[in-house]
């Protein structure tokens, strides 16, 4: 060691603790510290830290990239979790939204109903308003649209303040205000629609945060609001609404206790509406959070390893700093600064990456509520929180090894070399070299034993990386199985969509002119049943109906004949039988509060029993039953299953030829092509992206460990090369040093990854308000598990390749001059 004092700065060249600008583990050592003479202030710490950051370029890069990827994952996870409820909650609070929207029989006296808004526990109430479900004509061509219409004079009452997007509010009879659901290109303010035969002028388009109605008219518009199907609406806000749907319904029961039995025919809570609007994001958030936690733990482990390695490699530097007057606190500050600088830069870029990844998932958030917004995105406070928390976690992770550096005495630090003590793992290493294993493999397997604590940290990093791969593999397979269950492509291979004559009116034209006259759907069904290659076929008629007490339209699907083959997965109960039973979707049950076995009253007086719960991926309330239940079909579909060996594309072409689309309006679709929905594609892409990010982080952890180990043992490598070890053997030895840890990590990771998968998937199902098929859980096959068990080895090899190449290329003379 030599020290040359010039002016006010001391230029110190220390021993071989870092490589030169060639940045390889065995490059000629040269270190230059620029420390202000006799300075013990912040400038000295800054100068020493800046010099260390510049010298340790690889470790600096690793910390920066690890924090970048971890911060991106954290922003994405927390952002999705917050945004799955945040925008709705803000809009709900601003609009004084209704905790519970109730439908009450029309014969209940208005004053008696209004008095329920003054009972204990009710913070505010609005109503009663007259309500009717009636057809609206003029919104989409000649087609009638069923809509919930409420008689209401005030725009901003004590509950459910309405937001106008265009036009003005009602000023009297003869006017109507629509929502975006009932409005369209033909319904600008000033145009007319017909409601139950009554013409009304549109004056505006408004939105209710909880969707209390589809349109509003003046309260005295009796020619619209009267009739046998009329009812009343009451809106409530409670002092203590509770945290779940059951608490809200209990509060409603208390408030309406004075009403006659059966007076309340339906109730919708704001939690149900919130869940419906945020269904996709809520389902995605749980697995993103799991990835974020894995990433954060990985970043902490790798940071500890990096700083520990820097302390070991810098023993002489620590001694020199103390000799020059650095206090223990200043030495700690130097090592903390070495990781905080790249961590801060990585966090800055990471939050930007995470916010960018969230944009496709949140782009429709404001639009979903029908309210004006500032645009979707991760809330700024989430970005700020991660931007502060990521470097703080890195600092806390580095505090332990940095404190160790600060406690070293100057003479002890200068006299101790950086190579590990020879006694560590000596017997195990000797036993390995005495075994029948090739010498390069035996030496490699014994290398981690010299640094047990570092080996454990690397093992945990590899374990988390392998757990990520096992978890993501199962998650991706589950998403594929769910998509199959939702779309039923395994059962219904071909589908023919048929317009019902008269349902839409003459809105399409033949190429030569004149309206299209669609064939009878039964004719198309008969033609499909007679075609070669048809295994099963059935006709499905569809209608949108309104059910008393349910605030959203219900999709009613009526099948002709036996439709039990069509691929619906049953979550509970059984398939319907006859005209008195129906099967309903999981989403319907969870959002409406009905259960299997309950009775449901459909339009036309049909009272049916809910026989079973089916799994359906749509966000609609779906009821499935016999075709006789569909009194006003809007669309018909022929669902077809093919015999084994039948080409779906050729079959589709042959059936389409019988009913040319241009002249018949029949569209035949091969459902085996392009059935992945947009949300499913986003989820699969997100899984792949997060898996790649965390795999890179785990591989970087291995890279850091191997670089530190190779630099520490570079003199030993030089001796081995002098004794005849070839570059190929050197490469094998370095890679093998991580293979054992990778194998152990892979074996442990398989059960942990499966357990994480089995914990997260049900949470996703609950967040999406749907039951899940058992097949979505049982996705791990024995052969796949064996391959996944090798995930740790793959990560270990990938991380060790680069430093192994450096060690193989190191010249013998250069290595022998090092410690």
Protein Blocks (a to p, Z undefined) as FASTA:
>chain_A
ZZddehjbccdddddfbccfkopakbccdddddddehiabfklmmmmmmmmmmmmmmlmm
mmmmmmmmmmmmmmmmmmmmmmmmmmmmmmmmmnopafbacdddfklcfklmmmmmmggh
iabdcdjddddddddehjlojbdcdddddddfbfbdfbopaddfbhcddfbehiacddfk
lgcfklcghiacdeehiacddfbdcddfklpafbdcdfklmmlmgcjkbccddddddfbl
ojbfklmmmmmmmmmmmpcehklgbdcdfklmmmmmmmmmmmmmmmmmmmmmmmmmmmmm
mmmmmmmmmmmmmmmmmmmmmmnopafklmmmmmmmmmmmmmmmmmmmmmmmmmmmmmmm
mmmmmmmnopacebiaddfklmmmmmmmmmmmmmmmmmmmmmmmmmpcfklmmmpcfbdc
fkgoklmmmmmmmmmbdfklmmmmmmmmmmmmlmmmmmmmmmmmmmmmmmmmmmmmmmmm
mmmmmnommmmmbdcddddehklopabccfkgpjdddddfklmmmmmmmpghiabdcddd
ddddddehiabdcdddddehjfklnopacfbhcddedjkbccddfklmmmnopaehiacd
dehhiacddfbdcddfbfbdcddddfklmmbcfbdcddddddehiafklmmmmmmmmmcf
klnopacddfkgopacfklmmmmmmmmmmmmmmmmmmmmmmmmmmmmmmmmmmmmmmmmm
mnopafklmmmmmmmmmmmmmmmmmmmmmmmmmmmmmmmmmmmmmmnopacdfklmmmcc
fklmmmmmmmmmmmmmmmmmmmmmmmmmpcfklmmmpZZ
